[in-house]
Amino acid sequence: MATLSDAKRVVVKIGSALLVEGGDVRAGWLASLASDVAKLRARGQDVILVSSGSIALGRGVLGLGRGALPLEQSQAAAAVGQIRLARAYEEALAPHNIKTAQVLMTLEDSADRRRYLNSRATLEQLLTFGAVPIVNENDTVATDEIRFGDNDRLAAQIAVTVGADVLVLLSDVDGFYSGNPKTEANATRFDTVEKITPQIEAMAGDATGGLSKGGMLTKILAAKTATAGGADMAITLGLRDHPLSALEDGAASTWFQAETDPQAARKRWIGSMKPKGTLHLDDGAAQALAGGKSLLPAGVVGVEGTFGRGEPVAVVDANGARLGIGLTRYTSQEASKIQGQRSDRIEGLLGYPGRAALIHRDDMVVG
């Protein structure tokens, strides 16, 4: 099982109850979290923060009180609060010379393969630039039908999307219990959960957290997504200062063990898809793929089928033997126009800039 200290890429979810108090940001606590993030970044670890809080911040500004809000008022509060939320993170991380970026997502962004690939590419590029993405659900435009509904599930999906080793849910409780620790004296905390069984899920129905939306059940659903995608997941108390350092130092928590590693999970997902078309390669491209390289347009000698961006296509060699399957970054029409051409000619052929690879190696299963 991975630990926070040896993970290459970490996703951290922060709930509204941790970040916002009385309608304002808990500036001291956020400064301590920023210090923890800087510590991880200094060790060369990638960090993505998935943060709630925009509605909690915005409703105070708009004087909307503490009760349940209709959708349109929630969206208005989010629009006001998102500005304040992004600024708070920027100001907290700036003293550590860490760049921040705001990324707003909806369920559609992960359900649609094209949007999924675009989201993944954007997050990867931000991490390459050394930035810390601050991800939040786009409550300003999302309807009930296209919402994640809670940032636990959003954080788990982000962890899978970027191939994170570890997902940390900072919560108002210090782990997963056999019952509600606030009402059941004999409720016990699990240090490790190796497999999420029906019994574990049944316990989660009663082990609700006091402040976090959705309680413990949403965290178990997040754990199922994260662990299936190759990420170990921790639930730990986030109310204390320096919560990530505390977790690293052995603070009370529950760790859910990943079923596989992130790369293997992603390859399995791609490999299970049915191809929408076929790309025929020359000998040089076939050798490059065997060596772990991405597929460039120059190596393609033929395009079959009709497919869109982000859809699965088979790749075959000059004899028609299947080499693998991958998610294409171009439609079949675009691929036909740029086949056999150098990547620096793509813009001239299509009339707009494109990506150098037709299929990136991370989006391909060879063999």
Summary of the structure (lengths in Angstrom):
residues: 367
radius of gyration: 22.3
end to end distance: 28.1
largest distance: 69.8
contacts: 1263
relative contact order: 0.11
helix: 43%
strand: 20%
